[in-house]
Amino acid sequence: MADERAGRWPRRAGGDTERWLIVGLGNPGPEYAGNRHNCGFMVADLLAGRIGAGFKRDRSRARVAAGQLAGFAVTVAKPQTFMNLSGGPVAALVRFYKVPPERLVVIHDELDLPFGAIRLKQGGGDNGHNGLRSVTAALGTRDYLRVRVGIGRPPGRMDPADFVLHDFSAAERKVLPEILERSADAVEAVLQRGLAAAQNEFHATVSPAEP
């Protein structure tokens, strides 16, 4: 558990760090790469770049990259099942690394947030997100951390299931790189300063997509 007095997450004696598991949710395959539903994969790619590691296929049915992020040992993962089966690979990685829920961060798209908004939380429901539903069912707990990347609601009467499987619009793509970088920054902030401090920083920050 976090040291609430210091506002930081614990470290092992001798300066070593507890491993974190950071999972970006998405659908594998080039046809899905630019979809709104693949925000989690996009942020995971940025984090892998920050730790200087390439993704490798793992027996857990995920692609993983391992290294150091914000002074902590991390494994960044992208499940290679489809979104609604993400829980199996995540649970396998949690068991292998013996990671408790408070050191699991799941990055995902969020329909109920305006495009570009970033919100952080621990626990809670899945808001109809099939990937989160699968992860929660496989782990048997909701008490993991989430980085929620807002994609907004679909226009008109468009089915949300279709909306999330469409690529970002041309206007959205202009500001998307900054939003993804800020989402990766939010992950680092959770590791460095704890959830409450990261929430104070990122919930108060205006998104580049907002006026």
C-alpha positions in Angstrom: 0.0 0.0 0.0 1.1 3.6 -0.5 2.7 5.6 2.3 0.0 8.2 2.8 2.2 10.5 4.9 4.8 10.7 2.2 2.3 10.6 -0.6 4.5 8.1 -2.5 4.5 4.4 -3.2 6.8 2.1 -1.3 10.3 1.0 -2.3 12.3 -2.0 -1.3 15.2 -1.6 1.1 18.5 -0.9 -0.6 16.9 1.4 -3.2 15.4 -1.4 -5.3 11.8 -0.8 -6.5 8.6 -2.9 -6.5 7.6 -3.8 -10.0 4.6 -2.1 -11.5 2.5 -3.6 -14.3 1.1 -1.0 -16.8 -1.4 -2.3 -19.3 -2.7 -0.5 -22.3 -6.0 -1.9 -23.6 -6.8 -2.2 -27.3 -7.4 -4.6 -30.2 -4.5 -6.2 -32.0 -3.9 -5.9 -35.7 -3.2 -3.0 -38.1 -6.8 -2.5 -39.0 -7.5 -1.4 -35.5 -4.3 0.6 -34.8 -5.8 4.1 -35.2 -9.2 3.3 -33.6 -10.4 5.4 -30.6 -10.7 2.1 -28.7 -6.9 1.7 -29.0 -5.9 4.7 -26.9 -4.4 2.3 -24.3 -2.1 0.7 -26.9 -1.0 4.1 -28.1 0.0 5.3 -24.6 1.7 1.9 -24.0 3.8 2.5 -27.1 4.9 5.9 -25.8 5.8 4.4 -22.4 7.8 1.6 -24.0 9.7 4.3 -25.9 10.4 6.2 -22.6 11.9 3.1 -21.0 13.8 2.3 -24.2 12.4 -1.2 -24.6 10.7 -3.0 -27.6 7.7 -5.2 -27.2 8.2 -8.9 -27.2 5.5 -11.6 -27.3 4.9 -13.3 -24.0 3.4 -16.6 -23.0 0.6 -14.6 -21.3 -0.8 -13.7 -24.8 0.5 -10.2 -24.5 3.3 -8.1 -25.9 5.5 -6.8 -23.1 8.3 -4.3 -22.7 10.3 -4.1 -19.4 12.5 -1.4 -18.0 12.7 1.5 -15.6 10.1 4.3 -15.5 10.3 7.1 -12.9 12.8 5.1 -10.9 10.6 2.0 -10.7 10.8 -1.4 -12.4 7.9 -1.7 -14.8 6.4 -4.1 -17.3 4.3 -2.4 -20.0 1.9 -4.8 -21.7 -0.5 -4.9 -24.6 -2.9 -7.9 -24.5 -3.0 -9.6 -27.9 -6.5 -11.0 -27.4 -9.4 -8.8 -28.5 -10.6 -6.2 -26.1 -13.4 -8.2 -24.5 -10.9 -11.0 -23.6 -8.2 -8.7 -22.2 -8.6 -10.1 -18.7 -6.9 -13.4 -19.4 -3.5 -12.0 -20.3 -3.7 -9.3 -17.6 -4.4 -11.9 -14.9 -1.6 -14.1 -16.2 0.9 -11.2 -15.9 -0.4 -10.3 -12.5 0.2 -13.8 -11.3 3.6 -14.1 -12.9 5.0 -10.8 -11.4 3.0 -11.1 -8.2 1.7 -7.6 -8.7 -1.0 -6.4 -6.2 -3.9 -4.3 -7.5 -2.4 -1.1 -6.2 0.6 -1.5 -8.6 -1.5 -2.4 -11.7 -2.3 0.5 -13.9 -4.8 0.0 -16.8 -4.9 2.6 -19.6 -8.2 2.8 -21.6 -10.4 4.9 -23.7 -13.4 6.5 -21.9 -16.7 7.5 -23.7 -18.0 9.3 -20.7 -15.2 11.9 -20.7 -14.8 14.7 -23.2 -12.2 14.1 -25.9 -8.8 14.8 -24.5 -9.7 14.8 -20.8 -7.6 12.6 -18.6 -8.9 11.2 -15.3 -7.3 8.8 -12.8 -8.9 6.6 -10.3 -8.7 3.4 -8.4 -11.5 0.9 -8.4 -15.1 1.6 -9.6 -17.3 0.2 -12.3 -16.5 -0.5 -15.9 -19.0 2.0 -17.5 -19.8 -0.5 -20.2 -16.1 -0.9 -21.2 -15.7 -4.5 -22.3 -11.9 -4.5 -21.7 -12.4 -3.3 -18.1 -15.2 -5.8 -17.5 -12.9 -8.6 -18.7 -10.0 -7.5 -16.5 -12.2 -7.1 -13.4 -13.7 -10.6 -13.9 -10.3 -12.2 -14.4 -8.7 -10.6 -11.4 -11.7 -10.9 -9.1 -11.2 -7.3 -8.0 -11.9 -3.8 -9.2 -9.2 -2.2 -7.0 -6.6 -1.6 -9.7 -5.6 1.8 -11.0 -7.0 3.3 -14.2 -5.9 6.1 -16.5 -9.0 7.1 -18.4 -8.4 8.9 -21.8 -11.5 10.7 -22.9 -12.8 10.1 -26.4 -16.2 11.8 -26.0 -19.6 10.5 -27.0 -20.6 9.5 -30.6 -22.4 12.1 -32.7 -26.1 11.9 -33.3 -27.5 8.4 -33.0 -24.3 6.6 -33.8 -23.9 3.3 -31.9 -21.1 3.7 -29.3 -19.8 0.2 -30.3 -19.2 1.5 -33.9 -17.8 4.9 -32.7 -15.0 3.3 -30.7 -14.0 1.2 -33.7 -13.6 4.3 -35.9 -10.3 6.2 -36.3 -10.0 9.6 -34.8 -11.1 12.5 -37.0 -8.6 14.7 -38.8 -9.2 17.5 -36.3 -8.7 15.1 -33.3 -5.5 13.7 -34.8 -4.0 17.2 -34.7 -4.1 17.3 -30.9 -4.0 13.5 -30.2 -0.1 13.3 -29.8 -0.2 15.8 -27.0 -3.1 14.0 -25.3 -1.3 10.7 -25.5 1.9 12.3 -24.1 0.0 13.8 -21.2 -1.6 10.4 -20.6 1.9 8.8 -20.4 2.9 11.7 -18.0 -0.1 10.8 -15.8 1.1 7.2 -15.5 4.5 8.4 -14.4 3.0 10.8 -12.0 1.0 8.0 -10.3 4.2 6.0 -9.9 6.3 9.0 -8.6 3.8 10.8 -6.4 0.8 8.5 -5.7 -2.7 8.6 -7.0 -4.0 11.6 -5.0 -1.2 13.9 -6.1 -1.5 12.8 -9.7 -5.3 13.4 -9.6 -4.7 16.9 -8.3 -2.3 17.7 -11.2 -4.1 16.1 -14.1 -7.7 16.7 -13.2 -7.1 20.4 -12.9 -5.2 20.6 -16.2 -7.0 21.9 -19.3 -6.8 19.4 -22.2 -5.4 20.7 -25.5 -8.7 19.6 -27.0 -10.7 21.9 -24.7 -11.2 25.6 -25.3 
